[in-house]
Amino acid sequence: MTQQRRRLLVVVHVLTSVSGIGATLAVVLVLALGLSTPDAEGRDALLGIADDIQHLLGIPLLSTAVLIGVLSAIYSPWGLFKHTWVLKKLVLTLVNLAMAIFLTGPRILETADLPTAWLVFGALVAQLVLYLLATGLSVFKPKGLVGEKAATRMVGTG
């Protein structure tokens, strides 16, 4: 793959990740507005909008970020399973996607129930933290190769 195409993959990956953060923030905002609305009809409409944002934007953007990130890593010198920061970022993003699909997504419309609302808001905050951690790994790229510590220990014991 040419360097230009790899850079294009990185640009698409960054755009989908940043847009995913925006979608998650929008879900939080619309949910907060919905839950603070005294009118049941207005609340239900806002919860429906939050649900649409999550299912039509948040989950597809996260899925695309995972797919493009994997392709970008495979075709870059960083490799998918070569550097620890790439592998950690993949794990963080997959956990984030799983939370969106299995935890927050199915429960948004149920947030009129207070315990469910706390669960969904907590999960959304956790998703934002996962986005921040993945972004930090991308920016700082901590050193370390996958399997490096095990190889170092084996050399030291011989």
Summary of the structure (lengths in Angstrom):
residues: 158
radius of gyration: 19.0
end to end distance: 41.0
largest distance: 71.9
contacts: 469
relative contact order: 0.13
helix: 84%
strand: 1%
